[in-house]
């Protein structure tokens, strides 16, 4: 697939303000592969639900190898960190711990092992959870004590940085498209 036309379209759209779903539709006209087009459209309407993450994770199998290699680490990190944030919020605000936690989590793990996830879920307090996070591959990635920016905002910024970095390294993949769509989604929410 030739990404140069898509990258030119993205550069042209950056000068105008369009919604993420409209941008995905316009970009979709230039993507011939249906699986790639569907992946981009689902990203444009991302709502952060469990269904969204599981659908995107399954859709990775249908992408070509290069796109899968670029997107999987970013999506996997997002899923793992979203689960950590949700566990933290469940402990702080709802007092849920142990097996009851699993019903609220995305049933996918990328760098977190089953044992690590179980230890995090079984923590009695949020402080104990943060100690477990400090032992995980994501130690120090999110500051839960920050007052000015929420963990979700930190995660969104981290994902945006990862996609921008991937855009520079892999211009002939979906990374530039997803980076652009996610920046549009963030600007719509603010």
Legacy VTK file of the C-alpha trace (Angstrom):
# vtk DataFile Version 3.0
C-alpha trace
ASCII
DATASET POLYDATA
POINTS 190 float
0.000 0.000 0.000
1.262 3.478 -0.863
1.149 5.681 2.222
2.467 8.821 0.555
-1.014 9.898 -0.598
-2.413 9.279 2.868
0.403 11.211 4.540
-0.195 14.115 2.124
-3.920 14.064 3.002
-3.107 14.110 6.719
-0.764 17.073 6.258
-3.497 18.928 4.375
-6.147 18.143 7.010
-3.935 19.336 9.864
-4.400 22.899 8.691
-8.203 22.600 9.046
-10.273 21.593 11.983
-12.244 18.406 11.300
-13.718 15.848 13.661
-11.896 12.565 14.156
-14.709 10.539 12.583
-14.814 12.859 9.552
-11.032 12.619 9.223
-11.223 8.812 9.386
-13.831 8.807 6.633
-11.719 11.053 4.423
-8.569 9.049 5.045
-10.511 5.822 4.490
-11.018 6.816 0.873
-7.269 6.377 0.340
-6.951 3.021 2.137
-7.703 0.137 -0.193
-7.372 -2.667 2.362
-10.657 -3.148 4.220
-9.029 -4.415 7.444
-6.759 -1.373 7.656
-9.674 0.961 6.907
-11.842 -0.665 9.612
-9.009 -0.436 12.160
-8.637 3.290 11.459
-12.400 3.911 11.678
-12.671 2.079 15.033
-9.780 4.163 16.371
-11.603 7.356 15.361
-14.611 6.441 17.490
-12.577 5.001 20.362
-14.498 5.113 23.600
-12.104 3.239 25.868
-14.530 0.403 26.586
-13.565 -3.216 27.042
-15.239 -4.045 23.729
-13.171 -1.449 21.876
-9.882 -2.810 23.194
-10.732 -6.456 22.531
-11.921 -5.651 18.993
-8.764 -3.690 18.209
-6.546 -6.408 19.695
-8.264 -9.077 17.572
-8.021 -6.837 14.502
-4.232 -6.720 14.850
-4.147 -10.267 13.480
-5.617 -9.021 10.197
-3.098 -6.225 9.706
0.059 -6.707 7.704
3.251 -7.552 9.596
4.784 -4.067 9.586
1.618 -2.375 10.901
1.189 -5.089 13.517
4.798 -4.604 14.714
4.267 -0.854 15.078
0.791 -0.817 16.627
0.845 -3.856 18.930
3.339 -2.457 21.481
1.458 0.838 21.719
-1.977 -0.765 22.005
-0.625 -3.376 24.445
0.887 -0.691 26.657
-2.393 1.240 26.561
-4.359 -1.853 27.603
-1.970 -2.730 30.453
-1.890 0.823 31.801
-5.669 1.209 31.453
-6.099 -1.944 33.542
-3.713 -0.563 36.180
-5.601 2.741 36.287
-8.924 0.920 36.563
-7.601 -1.268 39.418
-6.392 1.850 41.210
-9.764 3.576 40.803
-11.657 0.437 41.890
-9.627 0.267 45.099
-9.808 3.997 45.863
-13.424 4.784 45.034
-15.317 1.497 45.213
-13.238 -0.576 47.635
-13.221 -3.518 45.212
-10.350 -5.960 45.506
-9.521 -9.567 44.775
-11.489 -11.628 42.271
-14.215 -8.990 41.972
-11.695 -6.778 40.157
-11.401 -9.044 37.118
-14.910 -8.302 35.880
-13.938 -4.672 35.339
-10.647 -5.296 33.530
-9.799 -5.701 29.861
-9.123 -9.447 29.428
-5.844 -8.858 27.592
-2.321 -8.650 28.945
0.664 -7.421 27.010
3.667 -7.032 29.323
1.888 -7.789 32.585
1.942 -11.465 33.446
-1.021 -13.334 34.850
0.751 -13.510 38.235
1.515 -9.769 38.271
-2.073 -8.916 37.378
-3.317 -11.259 40.117
-1.004 -9.683 42.708
-2.220 -6.207 41.709
-5.854 -7.242 41.889
-5.436 -8.827 45.311
-3.770 -5.782 46.887
-5.777 -4.590 49.873
-5.016 -0.892 49.464
-4.163 1.529 46.696
-0.750 2.045 48.309
-0.026 -1.685 48.064
-1.128 -1.566 44.410
1.319 1.258 43.705
4.085 -0.830 45.283
3.209 -3.697 42.915
3.159 -1.305 39.953
6.665 -0.169 40.971
7.819 -3.781 40.488
6.119 -4.113 37.102
7.433 -3.229 33.616
5.445 0.016 33.896
7.209 1.329 36.999
7.223 5.114 37.045
5.127 5.566 33.911
2.099 7.121 35.594
2.150 9.423 38.593
-1.032 8.715 40.568
-0.330 11.518 43.031
-0.172 14.287 40.409
-2.729 16.982 41.199
-2.871 18.909 37.932
-3.174 15.997 35.507
-5.167 12.792 35.903
-3.739 9.324 35.224
-5.980 9.086 32.144
-4.558 12.340 30.788
-1.028 11.092 31.465
-1.842 7.885 29.589
-3.276 9.824 26.634
-0.149 11.993 26.456
2.093 8.932 26.653
0.221 7.194 23.831
0.329 10.348 21.708
4.117 10.531 22.227
4.514 6.874 21.274
2.515 7.332 18.070
4.463 10.476 17.163
7.714 8.597 17.689
6.432 5.693 15.591
5.358 8.183 12.913
8.916 9.414 12.549
10.366 5.919 12.378
7.657 4.170 10.345
6.096 6.600 7.885
4.783 3.828 5.638
2.444 2.364 8.257
-0.774 3.313 10.003
1.193 5.155 12.712
0.875 8.649 11.122
-2.845 8.113 10.578
-3.464 6.931 14.140
-1.296 9.717 15.592
-3.348 12.281 13.691
-6.709 10.741 14.662
-5.757 10.508 18.326
-4.660 14.153 18.333
-8.052 15.087 16.836
-9.881 13.011 19.452
-7.918 14.724 22.241
-8.663 18.193 20.825
-12.393 17.345 20.595
-12.459 16.324 24.265
-10.767 19.516 25.485
LINES 1 191
190 0 1 2 3 4 5 6 7 8 9 10 11 12 13 14 15 16 17 18 19 20 21 22 23 24 25 26 27 28 29 30 31 32 33 34 35 36 37 38 39 40 41 42 43 44 45 46 47 48 49 50 51 52 53 54 55 56 57 58 59 60 61 62 63 64 65 66 67 68 69 70 71 72 73 74 75 76 77 78 79 80 81 82 83 84 85 86 87 88 89 90 91 92 93 94 95 96 97 98 99 100 101 102 103 104 105 106 107 108 109 110 111 112 113 114 115 116 117 118 119 120 121 122 123 124 125 126 127 128 129 130 131 132 133 134 135 136 137 138 139 140 141 142 143 144 145 146 147 148 149 150 151 152 153 154 155 156 157 158 159 160 161 162 163 164 165 166 167 168 169 170 171 172 173 174 175 176 177 178 179 180 181 182 183 184 185 186 187 188 189
